[in-house]
Amino acid sequence: MYRKNDIQLAAKIVELDLLRDELYEELMRQLGSKAHELLRKIQNQ
């Protein structure tokens, strides 16, 4: 059986994943093919 906190954490992860997708789509609209390049650059700082 899952604890309440386990379920809340899983739900939050799903929520953040959906938000990440929305934000990535927005970045793609703004930067096009350069969006991926910028993300990698920032991740590797």
PDB file of N, CA, C and O in Angstrom:
ATOM      1  N   MET A   1       0.847  -1.184   0.000  1.00  0.00           N
ATOM      2  CA  MET A   1       0.000   0.000   0.000  1.00  0.00           C
ATOM      3  C   MET A   1       0.888   1.241   0.000  1.00  0.00           C
ATOM      4  O   MET A   1       1.926   1.274   0.661  1.00  0.00           O
ATOM      5  N   TYR A   2       0.474   2.249  -0.739  1.00  0.00           N
ATOM      6  CA  TYR A   2       1.227   3.496  -0.820  1.00  0.00           C
ATOM      7  C   TYR A   2       0.779   4.462   0.267  1.00  0.00           C
ATOM      8  O   TYR A   2      -0.406   4.568   0.583  1.00  0.00           O
ATOM      9  N   ARG A   3       1.748   5.154   0.823  1.00  0.00           N
ATOM     10  CA  ARG A   3       1.435   6.172   1.819  1.00  0.00           C
ATOM     11  C   ARG A   3       0.963   7.442   1.115  1.00  0.00           C
ATOM     12  O   ARG A   3       1.235   7.658  -0.066  1.00  0.00           O
ATOM     13  N   LYS A   4       0.260   8.262   1.860  1.00  0.00           N
ATOM     14  CA  LYS A   4      -0.266   9.514   1.309  1.00  0.00           C
ATOM     15  C   LYS A   4       0.857  10.365   0.724  1.00  0.00           C
ATOM     16  O   LYS A   4       0.706  10.945  -0.351  1.00  0.00           O
ATOM     17  N   ASN A   5       1.974  10.438   1.426  1.00  0.00           N
ATOM     18  CA  ASN A   5       3.106  11.232   0.958  1.00  0.00           C
ATOM     19  C   ASN A   5       3.670  10.688  -0.355  1.00  0.00           C
ATOM     20  O   ASN A   5       4.075  11.460  -1.225  1.00  0.00           O
ATOM     21  N   ASP A   6       3.695   9.367  -0.498  1.00  0.00           N
ATOM     22  CA  ASP A   6       4.177   8.758  -1.740  1.00  0.00           C
ATOM     23  C   ASP A   6       3.311   9.186  -2.919  1.00  0.00           C
ATOM     24  O   ASP A   6       3.825   9.533  -3.983  1.00  0.00           O
ATOM     25  N   ILE A   7       2.016   9.159  -2.727  1.00  0.00           N
ATOM     26  CA  ILE A   7       1.070   9.539  -3.776  1.00  0.00           C
ATOM     27  C   ILE A   7       1.214  11.021  -4.103  1.00  0.00           C
ATOM     28  O   ILE A   7       1.179  11.407  -5.271  1.00  0.00           O
ATOM     29  N   GLN A   8       1.375  11.846  -3.078  1.00  0.00           N
ATOM     30  CA  GLN A   8       1.541  13.283  -3.298  1.00  0.00           C
ATOM     31  C   GLN A   8       2.820  13.578  -4.083  1.00  0.00           C
ATOM     32  O   GLN A   8       2.825  14.423  -4.977  1.00  0.00           O
ATOM     33  N   LEU A   9       3.894  12.880  -3.744  1.00  0.00           N
ATOM     34  CA  LEU A   9       5.153  13.079  -4.460  1.00  0.00           C
ATOM     35  C   LEU A   9       5.031  12.657  -5.921  1.00  0.00           C
ATOM     36  O   LEU A   9       5.505  13.356  -6.816  1.00  0.00           O
ATOM     37  N   ALA A  10       4.401  11.526  -6.157  1.00  0.00           N
ATOM     38  CA  ALA A  10       4.208  11.050  -7.528  1.00  0.00           C
ATOM     39  C   ALA A  10       3.354  12.033  -8.324  1.00  0.00           C
ATOM     40  O   ALA A  10       3.654  12.320  -9.482  1.00  0.00           O
ATOM     41  N   ALA A  11       2.303  12.543  -7.713  1.00  0.00           N
ATOM     42  CA  ALA A  11       1.425  13.505  -8.382  1.00  0.00           C
ATOM     43  C   ALA A  11       2.184  14.794  -8.696  1.00  0.00           C
ATOM     44  O   ALA A  11       1.991  15.380  -9.761  1.00  0.00           O
ATOM     45  N   LYS A  12       3.030  15.232  -7.793  1.00  0.00           N
ATOM     46  CA  LYS A  12       3.820  16.443  -8.013  1.00  0.00           C
ATOM     47  C   LYS A  12       4.802  16.244  -9.163  1.00  0.00           C
ATOM     48  O   LYS A  12       5.005  17.155  -9.966  1.00  0.00           O
ATOM     49  N   ILE A  13       5.407  15.071  -9.250  1.00  0.00           N
ATOM     50  CA  ILE A  13       6.325  14.768 -10.348  1.00  0.00           C
ATOM     51  C   ILE A  13       5.595  14.837 -11.684  1.00  0.00           C
ATOM     52  O   ILE A  13       6.116  15.399 -12.648  1.00  0.00           O
ATOM     53  N   VAL A  14       4.401  14.274 -11.748  1.00  0.00           N
ATOM     54  CA  VAL A  14       3.604  14.323 -12.975  1.00  0.00           C
ATOM     55  C   VAL A  14       3.264  15.772 -13.315  1.00  0.00           C
ATOM     56  O   VAL A  14       3.362  16.183 -14.471  1.00  0.00           O
ATOM     57  N   GLU A  15       2.870  16.534 -12.315  1.00  0.00           N
ATOM     58  CA  GLU A  15       2.529  17.948 -12.517  1.00  0.00           C
ATOM     59  C   GLU A  15       3.725  18.728 -13.068  1.00  0.00           C
ATOM     60  O   GLU A  15       3.588  19.516 -14.003  1.00  0.00           O
ATOM     61  N   LEU A  16       4.893  18.497 -12.477  1.00  0.00           N
ATOM     62  CA  LEU A  16       6.096  19.189 -12.932  1.00  0.00           C
ATOM     63  C   LEU A  16       6.499  18.750 -14.337  1.00  0.00           C
ATOM     64  O   LEU A  16       6.992  19.559 -15.123  1.00  0.00           O
ATOM     65  N   ASP A  17       6.294  17.485 -14.651  1.00  0.00           N
ATOM     66  CA  ASP A  17       6.603  16.976 -15.981  1.00  0.00           C
ATOM     67  C   ASP A  17       5.728  17.645 -17.037  1.00  0.00           C
ATOM     68  O   ASP A  17       6.207  18.009 -18.111  1.00  0.00           O
ATOM     69  N   LEU A  18       4.452  17.803 -16.727  1.00  0.00           N
ATOM     70  CA  LEU A  18       3.543  18.480 -17.654  1.00  0.00           C
ATOM     71  C   LEU A  18       3.927  19.949 -17.820  1.00  0.00           C
ATOM     72  O   LEU A  18       3.888  20.485 -18.927  1.00  0.00           O
ATOM     73  N   LEU A  19       4.297  20.590 -16.723  1.00  0.00           N
ATOM     74  CA  LEU A  19       4.733  21.983 -16.782  1.00  0.00           C
ATOM     75  C   LEU A  19       6.003  22.106 -17.610  1.00  0.00           C
ATOM     76  O   LEU A  19       6.145  23.036 -18.404  1.00  0.00           O
ATOM     77  N   ARG A  20       6.920  21.175 -17.426  1.00  0.00           N
ATOM     78  CA  ARG A  20       8.158  21.167 -18.198  1.00  0.00           C
ATOM     79  C   ARG A  20       7.855  21.093 -19.690  1.00  0.00           C
ATOM     80  O   ARG A  20       8.457  21.814 -20.486  1.00  0.00           O
ATOM     81  N   ASP A  21       6.925  20.225 -20.067  1.00  0.00           N
ATOM     82  CA  ASP A  21       6.540  20.102 -21.475  1.00  0.00           C
ATOM     83  C   ASP A  21       5.978  21.415 -22.015  1.00  0.00           C
ATOM     84  O   ASP A  21       6.317  21.831 -23.123  1.00  0.00           O
ATOM     85  N   GLU A  22       5.129  22.059 -21.240  1.00  0.00           N
ATOM     86  CA  GLU A  22       4.545  23.337 -21.657  1.00  0.00           C
ATOM     87  C   GLU A  22       5.627  24.404 -21.830  1.00  0.00           C
ATOM     88  O   GLU A  22       5.626  25.154 -22.806  1.00  0.00           O
ATOM     89  N   LEU A  23       6.542  24.460 -20.876  1.00  0.00           N
ATOM     90  CA  LEU A  23       7.611  25.452 -20.941  1.00  0.00           C
ATOM     91  C   LEU A  23       8.545  25.178 -22.117  1.00  0.00           C
ATOM     92  O   LEU A  23       9.003  26.110 -22.778  1.00  0.00           O
ATOM     93  N   TYR A  24       8.823  23.920 -22.374  1.00  0.00           N
ATOM     94  CA  TYR A  24       9.685  23.565 -23.499  1.00  0.00           C
ATOM     95  C   TYR A  24       9.027  23.952 -24.824  1.00  0.00           C
ATOM     96  O   TYR A  24       9.689  24.470 -25.724  1.00  0.00           O
ATOM     97  N   GLU A  25       7.732  23.699 -24.938  1.00  0.00           N
ATOM     98  CA  GLU A  25       7.005  24.090 -26.152  1.00  0.00           C
ATOM     99  C   GLU A  25       7.057  25.602 -26.358  1.00  0.00           C
ATOM    100  O   GLU A  25       7.215  26.072 -27.485  1.00  0.00           O
ATOM    101  N   GLU A  26       6.925  26.355 -25.281  1.00  0.00           N
ATOM    102  CA  GLU A  26       7.010  27.815 -25.367  1.00  0.00           C
ATOM    103  C   GLU A  26       8.404  28.243 -25.816  1.00  0.00           C
ATOM    104  O   GLU A  26       8.545  29.123 -26.665  1.00  0.00           O
ATOM    105  N   LEU A  27       9.423  27.625 -25.251  1.00  0.00           N
ATOM    106  CA  LEU A  27      10.795  27.932 -25.649  1.00  0.00           C
ATOM    107  C   LEU A  27      11.018  27.587 -27.118  1.00  0.00           C
ATOM    108  O   LEU A  27      11.692  28.329 -27.832  1.00  0.00           O
ATOM    109  N   MET A  28      10.461  26.473 -27.572  1.00  0.00           N
ATOM    110  CA  MET A  28      10.570  26.081 -28.982  1.00  0.00           C
ATOM    111  C   MET A  28       9.891  27.110 -29.887  1.00  0.00           C
ATOM    112  O   MET A  28      10.401  27.431 -30.960  1.00  0.00           O
ATOM    113  N   ARG A  29       8.753  27.620 -29.457  1.00  0.00           N
ATOM    114  CA  ARG A  29       8.062  28.650 -30.249  1.00  0.00           C
ATOM    115  C   ARG A  29       8.921  29.915 -30.362  1.00  0.00           C
ATOM    116  O   ARG A  29       8.950  30.572 -31.402  1.00  0.00           O
ATOM    117  N   GLN A  30       9.609  30.237 -29.280  1.00  0.00           N
ATOM    118  CA  GLN A  30      10.403  31.466 -29.269  1.00  0.00           C
ATOM    119  C   GLN A  30      11.744  31.321 -29.986  1.00  0.00           C
ATOM    120  O   GLN A  30      12.189  32.237 -30.676  1.00  0.00           O
ATOM    121  N   LEU A  31      12.383  30.161 -29.816  1.00  0.00           N
ATOM    122  CA  LEU A  31      13.745  30.004 -30.337  1.00  0.00           C
ATOM    123  C   LEU A  31      13.875  29.004 -31.479  1.00  0.00           C
ATOM    124  O   LEU A  31      14.923  28.925 -32.120  1.00  0.00           O
ATOM    125  N   GLY A  32      12.829  28.252 -31.732  1.00  0.00           N
ATOM    126  CA  GLY A  32      12.911  27.238 -32.785  1.00  0.00           C
ATOM    127  C   GLY A  32      13.967  26.194 -32.461  1.00  0.00           C
ATOM    128  O   GLY A  32      14.046  25.700 -31.336  1.00  0.00           O
ATOM    129  N   SER A  33      14.775  25.866 -33.456  1.00  0.00           N
ATOM    130  CA  SER A  33      15.768  24.800 -33.288  1.00  0.00           C
ATOM    131  C   SER A  33      16.867  25.159 -32.287  1.00  0.00           C
ATOM    132  O   SER A  33      17.593  24.275 -31.830  1.00  0.00           O
ATOM    133  N   LYS A  34      16.997  26.413 -31.948  1.00  0.00           N
ATOM    134  CA  LYS A  34      18.027  26.828 -30.989  1.00  0.00           C
ATOM    135  C   LYS A  34      17.628  26.547 -29.539  1.00  0.00           C
ATOM    136  O   LYS A  34      18.463  26.653 -28.641  1.00  0.00           O
ATOM    137  N   ALA A  35      16.376  26.196 -29.303  1.00  0.00           N
ATOM    138  CA  ALA A  35      15.898  25.934 -27.943  1.00  0.00           C
ATOM    139  C   ALA A  35      16.678  24.798 -27.292  1.00  0.00           C
ATOM    140  O   ALA A  35      17.101  24.908 -26.141  1.00  0.00           O
ATOM    141  N   HIS A  36      16.864  23.721 -28.022  1.00  0.00           N
ATOM    142  CA  HIS A  36      17.579  22.563 -27.472  1.00  0.00           C
ATOM    143  C   HIS A  36      19.024  22.940 -27.144  1.00  0.00           C
ATOM    144  O   HIS A  36      19.554  22.559 -26.100  1.00  0.00           O
ATOM    145  N   GLU A  37      19.639  23.676 -28.029  1.00  0.00           N
ATOM    146  CA  GLU A  37      21.018  24.123 -27.817  1.00  0.00           C
ATOM    147  C   GLU A  37      21.135  24.957 -26.539  1.00  0.00           C
ATOM    148  O   GLU A  37      22.059  24.755 -25.751  1.00  0.00           O
ATOM    149  N   LEU A  38      20.210  25.886 -26.333  1.00  0.00           N
ATOM    150  CA  LEU A  38      20.230  26.730 -25.139  1.00  0.00           C
ATOM    151  C   LEU A  38      20.024  25.904 -23.873  1.00  0.00           C
ATOM    152  O   LEU A  38      20.712  26.109 -22.873  1.00  0.00           O
ATOM    153  N   LEU A  39      19.082  24.980 -23.919  1.00  0.00           N
ATOM    154  CA  LEU A  39      18.848  24.126 -22.750  1.00  0.00           C
ATOM    155  C   LEU A  39      20.102  23.360 -22.363  1.00  0.00           C
ATOM    156  O   LEU A  39      20.471  23.323 -21.189  1.00  0.00           O
ATOM    157  N   ARG A  40      20.757  22.751 -23.335  1.00  0.00           N
ATOM    158  CA  ARG A  40      21.977  21.975 -23.060  1.00  0.00           C
ATOM    159  C   ARG A  40      23.074  22.870 -22.492  1.00  0.00           C
ATOM    160  O   ARG A  40      23.792  22.488 -21.568  1.00  0.00           O
ATOM    161  N   LYS A  41      23.188  24.060 -23.058  1.00  0.00           N
ATOM    162  CA  LYS A  41      24.213  24.993 -22.588  1.00  0.00           C
ATOM    163  C   LYS A  41      23.983  25.339 -21.119  1.00  0.00           C
ATOM    164  O   LYS A  41      24.923  25.343 -20.324  1.00  0.00           O
ATOM    165  N   ILE A  42      22.742  25.626 -20.766  1.00  0.00           N
ATOM    166  CA  ILE A  42      22.419  25.984 -19.385  1.00  0.00           C
ATOM    167  C   ILE A  42      22.579  24.783 -18.454  1.00  0.00           C
ATOM    168  O   ILE A  42      23.064  24.930 -17.333  1.00  0.00           O
ATOM    169  N   GLN A  43      22.176  23.600 -18.909  1.00  0.00           N
ATOM    170  CA  GLN A  43      22.312  22.403 -18.078  1.00  0.00           C
ATOM    171  C   GLN A  43      23.771  22.091 -17.773  1.00  0.00           C
ATOM    172  O   GLN A  43      24.083  21.561 -16.707  1.00  0.00           O
ATOM    173  N   ASN A  44      24.648  22.411 -18.683  1.00  0.00           N
ATOM    174  CA  ASN A  44      26.065  22.065 -18.527  1.00  0.00           C
ATOM    175  C   ASN A  44      26.889  23.142 -17.839  1.00  0.00           C
ATOM    176  O   ASN A  44      28.111  23.021 -17.743  1.00  0.00           O
ATOM    177  N   GLN A  45      26.242  24.182 -17.365  1.00  0.00           N
ATOM    178  CA  GLN A  45      26.979  25.248 -16.667  1.00  0.00           C
ATOM    179  C   GLN A  45      27.440  24.779 -15.314  1.00  0.00           C
ATOM    180  O   GLN A  45      28.076  25.536 -14.582  1.00  0.00           O
TER     181      GLN A  45
END
